[in-house]
Amino acid sequence: MKLKPLLITPNCSIKKAISVIDKGSAQVALIIDSSRKLLGIATDGDIRRGIINNLSLDCNVTSIMTKKPITLNVGFSHNQALELMSNNTIHHIPIVDSVGEVVDLVVLDQLLKKTTFETPIVIMAGGKGERLGSLTKDCPKPMLEINGTPMLEVILQRCIQSGFRNFFFSVNYLKEKIINYFGTGDKWGVNISYLEEREPLGTCGSLRLLPSDIAEDIIVMNGDVLTDLEVDRLFNYHNKSNALMTICTRLHRVRIPFAVLGAVNSKLDNFVEKPIYDFQVNAGVYVLNTSLIKRVPKTYFDMTDLIEDLLDSNQEIGVFPIHENWKDIGNPIDFKEAVDSFIS
């Protein structure tokens, strides 16, 4: 494996580590000193935990890296690497020489064939996309083309790359155009079925149209959200938790264009010039235990309604931050930005 693109120095920011992780197929950054000795590693999971703990992306990568990663010496065996990965639930092992300099990286995906998941993915593709104006007058929003490929096909291809093979498309507005294009999924070597809404059912209501014999947890995605997220990572994360539901989040930064004042008893207490606030927002991708489908009424129901129901009953909901490329297509400006930034 080519190591150079994965190597960063300890004074680099978390933002730089994210760039290295996102661009590399290994999904890891190796932190080295000036002699190329391994100081630590930063993985996809380290990044997400840092985000959950409200660390700024400008923080030093050493604040989130694993400082004493498991390593192997030159001359390791295939079985030795597999055993270490299995026993420690890791996907990467740096290879170091006798003086601790990193010389290679072994990745689990190179040792094992990509896993195929039977878990169904439900893609909500029934909305009208009214905020997109004339763009959706004769075209359902998920069929808008991103560099020549319908947005829904881009989402489908991303999921297929992660090993998923069974899909349900929830459709309503101009549904024939979606059904005629995708058919049963034979063209992509997958299974596609349709949840046909007679009337709009919101971002969650159509889950009641799923077959009653689904035993697997399900993944639900909005059909107007584009992301480079590897869905298998989300699903594996959910499976290791006790949560009935896992919600993907996205960091949203808000800059206040004015000075913000704080006052106590009519006297100025503090003063911050044009502050920036970071929030974790709903990214429109979820994993749900199938038991939750019973909580969905046979009427219009949004995913936010289900989330509030779970919170009211003190049920555990997991959070999975997305740091990869992500875009919600809500208006013509969003659509143009997606066309410019996503490669289908």
KELUM-751820 format. One record per atom (N, C-alpha, C): residue in three letters; x, y, z. Coordinates in steps of 0.05 Angstrom, whole numbers, padded with zeros to 5 digits, always signed. Example, Ala and Ser with C-alpha at 12.3 -4.5 7.8 and 13.67 -1.06 7.14 Angstrom:
ALA+00264-00114+00156;ALA+00246-00090+00156;ALA+00264-00066+00156;SER+00257-00045+00142;SER+00273-00021+00143;SER+00258+00001+00157;
//
This chain:
MET+00017-00024+00000;MET+00000+00000+00000;MET+00017+00025+00000;LYS+00009+00046-00014;LYS+00023+00071-00015;LYS+00018+00086+00011;LEU+00040+00089+00027;LEU+00038+00101+00053;LEU+00038+00132+00053;LYS+00052+00144+00035;LYS+00056+00173+00036;LYS+00031+00189+00039;PRO+00009+00182+00024;PRO-00016+00198+00028;PRO-00028+00195+00055;LEU-00020+00175+00071;LEU-00032+00170+00097;LEU-00017+00182+00120;LEU+00007+00193+00114;LEU+00025+00202+00135;LEU+00020+00232+00142;ILE+00017+00238+00167;ILE+00015+00266+00176;ILE+00032+00270+00201;THR+00039+00295+00206;THR+00055+00301+00230;THR+00037+00308+00254;PRO+00048+00306+00278;PRO+00032+00311+00302;PRO+00020+00339+00305;ASN+00031+00358+00290;ASN+00020+00385+00292;ASN-00003+00390+00273;CYS-00011+00370+00258;CYS-00034+00373+00240;CYS-00060+00374+00255;SER-00080+00386+00243;SER-00106+00389+00255;SER-00124+00364+00250;ILE-00145+00362+00266;ILE-00165+00341+00261;ILE-00176+00343+00233;LYS-00180+00368+00224;LYS-00190+00373+00197;LYS-00172+00361+00176;LYS-00146+00363+00180;LYS-00127+00351+00161;LYS-00129+00321+00162;ALA-00132+00310+00186;ALA-00135+00281+00189;ALA-00159+00271+00174;ILE-00181+00286+00176;ILE-00206+00279+00162;ILE-00201+00278+00132;SER-00187+00298+00121;SER-00180+00299+00093;SER-00165+00274+00084;VAL-00145+00266+00100;VAL-00128+00243+00094;VAL-00145+00217+00095;ILE-00162+00215+00115;ILE-00179+00191+00118;ILE-00199+00189+00095;ASP-00211+00211+00088;ASP-00232+00211+00067;ASP-00220+00205+00040;LYS-00196+00214+00035;LYS-00184+00210+00008;LYS-00171+00183+00005;GLY-00165+00170+00027;GLY-00151+00144+00025;GLY-00170+00121+00028;SER-00165+00100+00014;SER-00182+00076+00015;SER-00179+00061+00042;ALA-00157+00066+00056;ALA-00152+00052+00082;ALA-00168+00064+00105;GLN-00179+00088+00102;GLN-00194+00101+00123;GLN-00179+00104+00149;VAL-00153+00112+00147;VAL-00137+00116+00171;VAL-00115+00136+00164;ALA-00106+00151+00184;ALA-00083+00169+00182;ALA-00062+00160+00201;LEU-00037+00160+00193;LEU-00015+00151+00209;LEU+00001+00176+00218;ILE+00004+00180+00244;ILE+00018+00203+00254;ILE+00047+00195+00260;ILE+00066+00209+00248;ILE+00095+00202+00250;ILE+00111+00226+00259;ASP+00135+00221+00270;ASP+00153+00243+00276;ASP+00172+00247+00252;SER+00192+00265+00256;SER+00210+00272+00234;SER+00227+00249+00225;SER+00229+00228+00241;SER+00245+00204+00234;SER+00227+00182+00223;ARG+00202+00188+00219;ARG+00182+00170+00208;ARG+00175+00148+00228;LYS+00180+00153+00254;LYS+00172+00134+00274;LYS+00142+00138+00280;LEU+00128+00117+00284;LEU+00099+00118+00288;LEU+00093+00129+00316;LEU+00077+00150+00317;LEU+00069+00162+00343;LEU+00041+00154+00350;GLY+00025+00148+00330;GLY-00003+00141+00334;GLY-00018+00139+00308;ILE-00044+00131+00310;ILE-00061+00130+00287;ILE-00088+00144+00293;ALA-00100+00155+00272;ALA-00127+00167+00275;ALA-00145+00152+00255;THR-00166+00141+00265;THR-00185+00126+00249;THR-00212+00141+00246;ASP-00229+00130+00230;ASP-00256+00140+00226;ASP-00270+00142+00253;GLY-00267+00122+00270;GLY-00280+00122+00296;GLY-00269+00143+00315;ASP-00242+00147+00314;ASP-00230+00168+00330;ASP-00241+00196+00323;ILE-00245+00200+00297;ILE-00256+00226+00288;ILE-00284+00230+00299;ARG-00301+00210+00296;ARG-00328+00212+00305;ARG-00331+00216+00335;ARG-00314+00202+00350;ARG-00314+00205+00379;ARG-00306+00234+00387;GLY-00286+00245+00372;GLY-00278+00272+00377;GLY-00300+00292+00372;ILE-00315+00287+00350;ILE-00338+00305+00343;ILE-00359+00303+00365;ILE-00366+00279+00373;ILE-00386+00275+00394;ILE-00378+00290+00420;ASN-00352+00291+00426;ASN-00342+00304+00449;ASN-00337+00334+00445;ASN-00348+00344+00423;ASN-00348+00373+00417;ASN-00320+00385+00413;LEU-00301+00368+00404;LEU-00275+00379+00398;LEU-00276+00394+00371;SER-00263+00417+00370;SER-00262+00433+00346;SER-00245+00418+00325;LEU-00253+00420+00300;LEU-00237+00408+00278;LEU-00210+00421+00275;ASP-00206+00444+00288;ASP-00180+00457+00287;ASP-00161+00447+00309;CYS-00171+00430+00327;CYS-00154+00419+00348;CYS-00133+00401+00336;ASN-00111+00398+00351;ASN-00089+00381+00342;ASN-00097+00352+00340;VAL-00088+00338+00320;VAL-00095+00310+00316;VAL-00087+00292+00340;THR-00067+00301+00355;THR-00058+00285+00378;THR-00080+00283+00399;SER-00100+00301+00398;SER-00121+00301+00418;SER-00141+00278+00413;ILE-00141+00266+00390;ILE-00160+00244+00384;ILE-00146+00218+00375;MET-00120+00219+00370;MET-00106+00195+00359;MET-00103+00174+00381;THR-00101+00149+00372;THR-00093+00126+00389;THR-00063+00127+00391;LYS-00053+00131+00416;LYS-00025+00137+00419;LYS-00007+00111+00419;LYS-00019+00089+00427;LYS-00004+00064+00427;LYS-00019+00043+00411;PRO-00019+00046+00384;PRO-00034+00028+00367;PRO-00020+00000+00366;ILE-00037-00020+00361;ILE-00026-00047+00357;ILE-00010-00047+00330;THR+00014-00058+00330;THR+00030-00059+00306;THR+00040-00087+00302;LEU+00050-00092+00278;LEU+00063-00117+00271;LEU+00091-00111+00260;ASN+00109-00130+00264;ASN+00136-00127+00253;ASN+00137-00137+00225;VAL+00156-00128+00210;VAL+00161-00138+00183;VAL+00163-00168+00183;GLY+00150-00182+00164;GLY+00151-00211+00163;GLY+00127-00224+00176;PHE+00107-00208+00183;PHE+00083-00219+00196;PHE+00069-00239+00177;SER+00053-00257+00190;SER+00038-00276+00174;SER+00009-00267+00170;HIS-00004-00277+00150;HIS-00032-00271+00144;HIS-00050-00278+00167;ASN-00046-00302+00178;ASN-00063-00311+00201;ASN-00057-00294+00226;GLN-00033-00286+00230;GLN-00026-00270+00253;GLN-00041-00243+00252;ALA-00042-00231+00228;ALA-00056-00205+00225;ALA-00086-00209+00229;LEU-00097-00230+00218;LEU-00126-00234+00221;LEU-00133-00239+00251;GLU-00117-00254+00265;GLU-00122-00260+00293;GLU-00121-00234+00310;LEU-00101-00218+00305;LEU-00098-00193+00319;LEU-00123-00175+00314;MET-00131-00173+00289;MET-00154-00156+00282;MET-00179-00166+00295;SER-00183-00193+00295;SER-00207-00205+00306;SER-00208-00201+00337;ASN-00185-00206+00350;ASN-00184-00204+00379;ASN-00187-00176+00390;ASN-00180-00156+00373;ASN-00180-00129+00382;ASN-00201-00111+00368;THR-00217-00124+00351;THR-00238-00110+00336;THR-00227-00085+00322;ILE-00206-00089+00306;ILE-00193-00067+00291;ILE-00192-00074+00262;HIS-00188-00054+00245;HIS-00188-00058+00216;HIS-00161-00051+00203;HIS-00143-00039+00219;HIS-00117-00031+00208;HIS-00095-00038+00227;ILE-00073-00048+00216;ILE-00049-00052+00233;ILE-00025-00041+00218;PRO-00011-00021+00230;PRO+00013-00011+00218;PRO+00036-00031+00220;ILE+00053-00033+00200;ILE+00076-00050+00201;ILE+00101-00033+00206;VAL+00116-00040+00226;VAL+00140-00024+00233;VAL+00165-00041+00232;ASP+00188-00028+00228;ASP+00213-00042+00227;ASP+00225-00044+00255;SER+00250-00052+00257;SER+00263-00057+00283;SER+00267-00032+00299;VAL+00267-00008+00287;VAL+00270+00017+00302;VAL+00244+00033+00305;GLY+00222+00020+00297;GLY+00196+00033+00301;GLY+00187+00051+00278;GLU+00201+00050+00256;GLU+00192+00066+00233;GLU+00170+00051+00218;VAL+00149+00066+00210;VAL+00127+00053+00196;VAL+00135+00048+00167;VAL+00131+00023+00158;VAL+00139+00015+00131;VAL+00115+00005+00114;ASP+00093-00001+00127;ASP+00070-00011+00112;ASP+00045-00010+00129;LEU+00023-00017+00117;LEU-00003-00018+00132;LEU-00019-00041+00121;VAL-00028-00058+00138;VAL-00046-00080+00130;VAL-00074-00073+00138;VAL-00093-00077+00119;VAL-00121-00070+00123;VAL-00139-00095+00120;LEU-00158-00096+00138;LEU-00175-00120+00139;LEU-00188-00126+00112;ASP-00198-00105+00099;ASP-00211-00109+00073;ASP-00193-00123+00052;GLN-00167-00120+00056;GLN-00148-00134+00038;GLN-00146-00163+00045;LEU-00152-00170+00070;LEU-00149-00197+00079;LEU-00175-00213+00076;LEU-00197-00200+00076;LEU-00223-00213+00075;LEU-00239-00202+00051;LYS-00255-00218+00040;LYS-00273-00209+00019;LYS-00294-00191+00031;LYS-00302-00171+00016;LYS-00322-00152+00026;LYS-00347-00166+00034;THR-00357-00159+00058;THR-00382-00172+00069;THR-00406-00163+00053;THR-00424-00181+00049;THR-00450-00175+00036;THR-00471-00175+00058;PHE-00488-00154+00059;PHE-00509-00152+00079;PHE-00536-00158+00068;GLU-00552-00174+00083;GLU-00580-00178+00075;GLU-00598-00156+00086;THR-00587-00140+00103;THR-00603-00118+00116;THR-00615-00100+00095;PRO-00642-00096+00096;PRO-00654-00078+00076;PRO-00649-00049+00081;ILE-00647-00034+00060;ILE-00645-00005+00061;ILE-00670+00007+00049;VAL-00683+00024+00064;VAL-00707+00038+00055;VAL-00698+00067+00047;ILE-00704+00074+00022;ILE-00697+00101+00013;ILE-00723+00117+00008;MET-00726+00138+00023;MET-00751+00155+00021;MET-00749+00172-00004;ALA-00765+00165-00024;ALA-00763+00179-00050;ALA-00790+00189-00060;GLY-00808+00196-00042;GLY-00835+00203-00050;GLY-00841+00232-00050;GLY-00823+00249-00040;GLY-00829+00277-00038;GLY-00831+00292-00064;LYS-00845+00315-00063;LYS-00848+00331-00087;LYS-00825+00350-00093;GLY-00810+00357-00073;GLY-00787+00375-00078;GLY-00797+00403-00087;GLU-00817+00413-00074;GLU-00829+00438-00083;GLU-00810+00462-00081;ARG-00791+00461-00062;ARG-00772+00484-00060;ARG-00753+00485-00083;LEU-00752+00464-00099;LEU-00734+00464-00123;LEU-00748+00476-00147;GLY-00772+00485-00144;GLY-00786+00500-00165;GLY-00790+00484-00191;SER-00783+00495-00213;SER-00788+00483-00239;SER-00771+00458-00244;LEU-00750+00454-00228;LEU-00733+00431-00231;LEU-00748+00405-00227;THR-00768+00406-00209;THR-00784+00382-00203;THR-00812+00382-00213;LYS-00818+00400-00232;LYS-00845+00402-00243;LYS-00853+00376-00257;ASP-00834+00365-00272;ASP-00840+00340-00287;ASP-00820+00318-00279;CYS-00806+00322-00257;CYS-00786+00302-00249;CYS-00786+00299-00219;PRO-00789+00275-00209;PRO-00787+00272-00179;PRO-00759+00279-00170;LYS-00757+00292-00147;LYS-00732+00302-00137;LYS-00709+00281-00138;PRO-00714+00256-00129;PRO-00692+00237-00129;PRO-00681+00230-00157;MET-00696+00237-00178;MET-00688+00231-00205;MET-00673+00255-00218;LEU-00669+00277-00204;LEU-00652+00298-00214;LEU-00624+00288-00218;GLU-00611+00295-00240;GLU-00586+00283-00247;GLU-00562+00298-00235;ILE-00544+00283-00223;ILE-00519+00293-00213;ILE-00497+00284-00233;ASN-00489+00303-00250;ASN-00469+00297-00270;ASN-00477+00273-00288;GLY-00503+00273-00296;GLY-00512+00253-00315;GLY-00525+00229-00303;THR-00524+00226-00276;THR-00535+00203-00263;THR-00557+00212-00243;PRO-00581+00199-00243;PRO-00602+00207-00224;PRO-00591+00205-00195;MET-00599+00224-00179;MET-00590+00225-00151;MET-00596+00199-00137;LEU-00619+00187-00142;LEU-00626+00162-00129;LEU-00608+00139-00137;GLU-00598+00140-00161;GLU-00579+00119-00170;GLU-00552+00124-00157;VAL-00544+00149-00153;VAL-00519+00154-00139;VAL-00520+00143-00111;ILE-00543+00147-00097;ILE-00547+00136-00070;ILE-00546+00106-00071;LEU-00560+00094-00090;LEU-00560+00065-00093;LEU-00533+00054-00097;GLN-00517+00066-00114;GLN-00490+00056-00120;GLN-00472+00058-00095;ARG-00475+00079-00079;ARG-00460+00081-00054;ARG-00466+00058-00036;CYS-00491+00051-00034;CYS-00500+00030-00016;CYS-00490+00003-00026;ILE-00490-00001-00052;ILE-00481-00026-00064;ILE-00451-00029-00059;GLN-00436-00007-00061;GLN-00407-00008-00055;GLN-00401-00016-00026;SER-00420-00011-00008;SER-00417-00019+00020;SER-00427-00047+00025;GLY-00437-00061+00005;GLY-00444-00089+00008;GLY-00473-00095+00012;PHE-00491-00075+00008;PHE-00520-00080+00012;PHE-00533-00088-00015;ARG-00553-00105-00013;ARG-00565-00117-00037;ARG-00595-00116-00037;ASN-00608-00109-00015;ASN-00637-00109-00014;ASN-00647-00081-00008;PHE-00665-00070-00026;PHE-00674-00043-00024;PHE-00704-00041-00026;PHE-00715-00021-00011;PHE-00743-00013-00015;PHE-00743+00017-00021;PHE-00755+00025-00043;PHE-00759+00053-00049;PHE-00787+00062-00042;SER-00789+00081-00024;SER-00815+00092-00017;SER-00822+00114-00037;VAL-00844+00110-00052;VAL-00850+00128-00075;VAL-00878+00139-00074;ASN-00882+00163-00085;ASN-00909+00175-00087;ASN-00910+00193-00111;TYR-00897+00217-00109;TYR-00898+00237-00131;TYR-00884+00227-00156;LEU-00899+00226-00179;LEU-00888+00216-00204;LEU-00873+00189-00201;LYS-00885+00172-00185;LYS-00872+00147-00178;LYS-00866+00129-00202;GLU-00882+00131-00224;GLU-00877+00114-00247;GLU-00849+00119-00259;LYS-00840+00144-00258;LYS-00814+00150-00269;LYS-00791+00136-00254;ILE-00795+00133-00228;ILE-00775+00119-00211;ILE-00777+00089-00216;ILE-00802+00078-00215;ILE-00806+00049-00219;ILE-00797+00040-00246;ASN-00803+00056-00267;ASN-00796+00048-00294;ASN-00766+00048-00298;TYR-00752+00066-00285;TYR-00723+00069-00288;TYR-00708+00046-00273;PHE-00716+00041-00249;PHE-00701+00022-00232;PHE-00712-00007-00234;GLY-00737-00010-00240;GLY-00748-00037-00243;GLY-00743-00054-00217;THR-00735-00079-00221;THR-00730-00097-00198;THR-00702-00095-00188;GLY-00685-00078-00201;GLY-00657-00076-00193;GLY-00638-00094-00207;ASP-00648-00110-00227;ASP-00631-00129-00241;ASP-00606-00116-00254;LYS-00610-00092-00264;LYS-00588-00078-00277;LYS-00564-00074-00258;TRP-00569-00072-00233;TRP-00548-00068-00213;TRP-00541-00093-00197;GLY-00555-00115-00203;GLY-00550-00140-00189;GLY-00561-00140-00160;VAL-00582-00124-00156;VAL-00594-00122-00129;VAL-00624-00126-00131;ASN-00637-00127-00107;ASN-00666-00130-00106;ASN-00679-00104-00097;ILE-00697-00093-00114;ILE-00710-00068-00108;ILE-00740-00073-00108;SER-00753-00067-00086;SER-00783-00067-00083;SER-00792-00039-00077;TYR-00819-00035-00079;TYR-00829-00008-00076;TYR-00851-00007-00054;LEU-00849+00014-00038;LEU-00870+00021-00019;LEU-00886+00044-00031;GLU-00909+00037-00043;GLU-00924+00057-00058;GLU-00944+00071-00040;GLU-00939+00097-00035;GLU-00956+00113-00018;GLU-00980+00124-00034;ARG-01004+00118-00026;ARG-01028+00128-00039;ARG-01031+00158-00034;GLU-01021+00167-00011;GLU-01019+00195-00005;GLU-00993+00199+00011;PRO-00983+00223+00012;PRO-00957+00228+00026;PRO-00959+00218+00055;LEU-00939+00203+00064;LEU-00938+00192+00091;LEU-00915+00203+00108;GLY-00901+00224+00098;GLY-00880+00235+00114;GLY-00854+00219+00111;THR-00835+00225+00127;THR-00808+00213+00125;THR-00805+00187+00140;CYS-00828+00177+00151;CYS-00827+00152+00166;CYS-00852+00135+00162;GLY-00874+00147+00155;GLY-00900+00133+00154;GLY-00900+00109+00136;SER-00885+00110+00114;SER-00886+00087+00095;SER-00873+00062+00106;LEU-00859+00064+00129;LEU-00847+00040+00140;LEU-00868+00019+00148;ARG-00893+00028+00152;ARG-00914+00009+00158;ARG-00922-00007+00134;LEU-00912+00000+00110;LEU-00918-00015+00086;LEU-00897-00037+00081;LEU-00877-00039+00098;LEU-00857-00060+00095;LEU-00869-00087+00101;PRO-00858-00108+00088;PRO-00867-00135+00095;PRO-00864-00141+00124;SER-00883-00156+00136;SER-00883-00161+00165;SER-00862-00181+00173;ASP-00850-00195+00154;ASP-00831-00216+00161;ASP-00802-00207+00162;ILE-00797-00181+00160;ILE-00769-00171+00162;ILE-00759-00174+00190;ALA-00737-00189+00193;ALA-00726-00194+00219;ALA-00701-00177+00224;GLU-00687-00169+00203;GLU-00663-00153+00206;GLU-00670-00124+00215;ASP-00651-00111+00228;ASP-00653-00082+00231;ASP-00654-00070+00203;ILE-00665-00046+00201;ILE-00667-00033+00174;ILE-00652-00007+00175;ILE-00642+00001+00151;ILE-00629+00027+00148;ILE-00649+00044+00132;VAL-00652+00069+00141;VAL-00671+00087+00127;VAL-00655+00112+00119;MET-00658+00119+00093;MET-00643+00142+00082;MET-00662+00161+00067;ASN-00659+00186+00070;ASN-00674+00205+00054;ASN-00664+00205+00026;GLY-00682+00206+00007;GLY-00674+00204-00021;GLY-00663+00230-00033;ASP-00661+00251-00016;ASP-00650+00276-00025;ASP-00625+00283-00010;VAL-00612+00263+00001;VAL-00587+00267+00016;VAL-00564+00251+00002;LEU-00544+00266-00006;LEU-00520+00253-00019;LEU-00497+00253+00001;THR-00484+00230+00004;THR-00462+00228+00022;THR-00442+00206+00013;ASP-00417+00210+00020;ASP-00397+00190+00014;ASP-00394+00171+00038;LEU-00412+00172+00057;LEU-00411+00154+00080;LEU-00411+00125+00071;GLU-00394+00109+00082;GLU-00394+00080+00077;GLU-00415+00068+00097;VAL-00438+00060+00085;VAL-00461+00052+00102;VAL-00455+00028+00119;ASP-00436+00011+00111;ASP-00430-00013+00127;ASP-00417-00004+00154;ARG-00402+00018+00153;ARG-00390+00028+00178;ARG-00411+00036+00198;LEU-00432+00050+00188;LEU-00454+00058+00204;LEU-00468+00034+00216;PHE-00473+00014+00199;PHE-00488-00010+00208;PHE-00472-00026+00229;ASN-00446-00029+00224;ASN-00430-00043+00244;ASN-00429-00028+00270;TYR-00427-00002+00269;TYR-00428+00015+00293;TYR-00454+00010+00309;HIS-00476+00010+00295;HIS-00502+00006+00308;HIS-00504-00021+00321;ASN-00493-00041+00307;ASN-00495-00069+00318;ASN-00479-00072+00343;LYS-00459-00056+00347;LYS-00442-00058+00372;LYS-00455-00043+00395;SER-00476-00028+00390;SER-00489-00013+00411;SER-00514-00027+00420;ASN-00526-00016+00441;ASN-00552-00027+00451;ASN-00575-00009+00443;ALA-00570+00009+00425;ALA-00591+00028+00417;ALA-00612+00016+00399;LEU-00637+00024+00404;LEU-00658+00016+00386;LEU-00657+00031+00359;MET-00643+00054+00360;MET-00641+00071+00336;MET-00615+00085+00337;THR-00603+00088+00313;THR-00579+00105+00311;THR-00584+00126+00290;ILE-00578+00151+00297;ILE-00582+00174+00279;ILE-00556+00185+00270;CYS-00553+00188+00244;CYS-00529+00201+00233;CYS-00532+00232+00237;THR-00510+00244+00245;THR-00511+00273+00249;THR-00489+00286+00232;ARG-00492+00311+00228;ARG-00472+00327+00212;ARG-00466+00353+00227;LEU-00441+00360+00228;LEU-00433+00385+00241;LEU-00442+00408+00223;HIS-00457+00427+00236;HIS-00466+00451+00222;HIS-00456+00475+00237;ARG-00441+00491+00223;ARG-00428+00514+00236;ARG-00444+00540+00229;VAL-00451+00555+00250;VAL-00466+00580+00246;VAL-00449+00603+00256;ARG-00445+00622+00238;ARG-00430+00647+00245;ARG-00450+00670+00250;ILE-00448+00681+00273;ILE-00466+00704+00280;ILE-00452+00729+00268;PRO-00466+00744+00251;PRO-00453+00767+00238;PRO-00451+00792+00255;PHE-00458+00789+00281;PHE-00457+00812+00299;PHE-00442+00805+00324;ALA-00435+00825+00340;ALA-00423+00820+00366;ALA-00445+00810+00385;VAL-00439+00790+00400;VAL-00459+00779+00419;VAL-00452+00788+00447;LEU-00472+00800+00461;LEU-00468+00812+00487;LEU-00482+00795+00508;GLY-00469+00793+00531;GLY-00481+00780+00554;GLY-00484+00801+00577;ALA-00507+00802+00589;ALA-00512+00822+00610;ALA-00522+00809+00635;VAL-00513+00820+00658;VAL-00523+00811+00684;VAL-00531+00836+00700;ASN-00557+00835+00709;ASN-00568+00858+00724;ASN-00563+00885+00709;SER-00570+00884+00684;SER-00569+00908+00667;SER-00540+00918+00662;LYS-00520+00902+00669;LYS-00492+00910+00664;LYS-00479+00890+00645;LEU-00463+00900+00627;LEU-00449+00883+00608;LEU-00430+00864+00623;ASP-00433+00838+00617;ASP-00417+00818+00630;ASP-00395+00806+00612;ASN-00402+00804+00586;ASN-00383+00793+00567;ASN-00390+00803+00539;PHE-00370+00800+00521;PHE-00373+00811+00494;PHE-00357+00793+00475;VAL-00371+00782+00455;VAL-00357+00764+00436;VAL-00363+00775+00408;GLU-00343+00781+00393;GLU-00346+00792+00366;GLU-00350+00770+00346;LYS-00373+00770+00332;LYS-00380+00752+00311;LYS-00372+00723+00317;PRO-00384+00711+00338;PRO-00377+00684+00346;PRO-00387+00663+00327;ILE-00374+00639+00329;ILE-00382+00616+00312;ILE-00391+00594+00331;TYR-00414+00583+00325;TYR-00425+00561+00341;TYR-00428+00536+00324;ASP-00421+00513+00336;ASP-00423+00488+00322;ASP-00447+00472+00334;PHE-00462+00460+00316;PHE-00485+00443+00324;PHE-00484+00417+00308;GLN-00493+00395+00321;GLN-00497+00370+00308;GLN-00526+00369+00298;VAL-00530+00367+00271;VAL-00557+00367+00260;VAL-00563+00340+00248;ASN-00589+00335+00245;ASN-00598+00309+00234;ASN-00590+00307+00205;ALA-00576+00285+00198;ALA-00565+00282+00171;ALA-00583+00265+00153;GLY-00606+00256+00163;GLY-00625+00242+00145;GLY-00618+00213+00139;VAL-00602+00200+00156;VAL-00595+00172+00153;VAL-00597+00159+00180;TYR-00611+00135+00181;TYR-00617+00123+00206;TYR-00614+00092+00205;VAL-00610+00080+00228;VAL-00613+00051+00231;VAL-00634+00046+00252;LEU-00654+00029+00246;LEU-00676+00024+00264;LEU-00679-00006+00270;ASN-00683-00012+00295;ASN-00692-00039+00302;ASN-00720-00043+00292;THR-00726-00066+00281;THR-00752-00070+00268;THR-00775-00068+00288;SER-00770-00071+00313;SER-00791-00069+00333;SER-00803-00041+00333;LEU-00788-00021+00323;LEU-00798+00006+00323;LEU-00820+00011+00302;ILE-00821-00007+00282;ILE-00841-00003+00261;ILE-00870-00003+00273;LYS-00873-00018+00295;LYS-00900-00019+00308;LYS-00907+00007+00320;ARG-00888+00025+00325;ARG-00894+00051+00336;ARG-00903+00071+00315;VAL-00901+00063+00290;VAL-00908+00081+00268;VAL-00937+00078+00261;PRO-00954+00099+00263;PRO-00982+00096+00257;PRO-00987+00094+00227;LYS-01010+00085+00219;LYS-01017+00083+00191;LYS-01027+00109+00181;THR-01011+00129+00183;THR-01018+00156+00174;THR-00993+00172+00170;TYR-00995+00198+00164;TYR-00972+00215+00160;TYR-00955+00216+00186;PHE-00929+00210+00183;PHE-00912+00208+00207;PHE-00884+00213+00199;ASP-00871+00233+00212;ASP-00843+00239+00205;ASP-00824+00224+00224;MET-00799+00222+00215;MET-00779+00209+00231;MET-00775+00224+00257;THR-00778+00250+00256;THR-00775+00266+00281;THR-00796+00259+00301;ASP-00820+00251+00292;ASP-00841+00243+00310;ASP-00833+00217+00325;LEU-00821+00199+00310;LEU-00811+00174+00322;LEU-00789+00179+00342;ILE-00771+00197+00335;ILE-00749+00204+00353;ILE-00760+00216+00379;GLU-00779+00234+00378;GLU-00791+00246+00402;GLU-00805+00225+00418;ASP-00818+00206+00405;ASP-00832+00184+00419;ASP-00812+00168+00435;LEU-00789+00161+00423;LEU-00768+00145+00436;LEU-00756+00161+00460;LEU-00751+00187+00456;LEU-00740+00203+00478;LEU-00760+00205+00501;ASP-00786+00208+00495;ASP-00806+00210+00516;ASP-00808+00184+00532;SER-00802+00161+00520;SER-00803+00135+00534;SER-00775+00126+00544;ASN-00756+00145+00543;ASN-00729+00140+00554;ASN-00715+00116+00540;GLN-00719+00113+00514;GLN-00705+00092+00499;GLN-00679+00103+00489;GLU-00659+00085+00486;GLU-00632+00093+00478;GLU-00631+00098+00448;ILE-00620+00122+00441;ILE-00616+00129+00413;ILE-00586+00135+00410;GLY-00574+00121+00391;GLY-00545+00126+00386;GLY-00541+00148+00366;VAL-00517+00159+00366;VAL-00509+00181+00348;VAL-00484+00173+00333;PHE-00485+00177+00306;PHE-00462+00170+00289;PHE-00456+00195+00272;PRO-00435+00210+00279;PRO-00429+00234+00263;PRO-00418+00227+00235;ILE-00427+00242+00215;ILE-00417+00239+00188;ILE-00397+00262+00184;HIS-00371+00255+00178;HIS-00352+00275+00171;HIS-00345+00274+00141;GLU-00356+00254+00128;GLU-00351+00252+00099;GLU-00367+00273+00084;ASN-00363+00274+00058;ASN-00378+00292+00041;ASN-00408+00287+00045;TRP-00424+00308+00048;TRP-00452+00305+00054;TRP-00467+00330+00044;LYS-00490+00325+00031;LYS-00506+00348+00021;LYS-00535+00341+00021;ASP-00551+00358+00033;ASP-00580+00356+00033;ASP-00590+00374+00010;ILE-00605+00362-00009;ILE-00614+00377-00032;ILE-00641+00389-00026;GLY-00641+00414-00017;GLY-00666+00426-00009;GLY-00676+00448-00028;ASN-00657+00460-00042;ASN-00664+00483-00060;ASN-00645+00483-00084;PRO-00650+00500-00104;PRO-00633+00501-00127;PRO-00604+00506-00122;ILE-00598+00522-00101;ILE-00570+00527-00094;ILE-00556+00501-00084;ASP-00570+00486-00067;ASP-00560+00461-00057;ASP-00555+00442-00080;PHE-00574+00441-00099;PHE-00571+00423-00122;PHE-00547+00430-00138;LYS-00543+00455-00144;LYS-00519+00463-00159;LYS-00493+00456-00145;GLU-00493+00461-00119;GLU-00469+00454-00103;GLU-00463+00424-00104;ALA-00485+00408-00104;ALA-00482+00379-00105;ALA-00470+00371-00132;VAL-00480+00383-00153;VAL-00470+00377-00180;VAL-00440+00384-00182;ASP-00432+00405-00169;ASP-00405+00414-00170;ASP-00386+00397-00153;SER-00397+00385-00131;SER-00379+00372-00112;SER-00380+00342-00111;PHE-00401+00330-00123;PHE-00403+00301-00122;PHE-00397+00288-00149;ILE-00382+00267-00148;ILE-00376+00252-00173;ILE-00392+00226-00172;SER-00410+00223-00191;SER-00427+00200-00191;SER-00414+00176-00204;
//
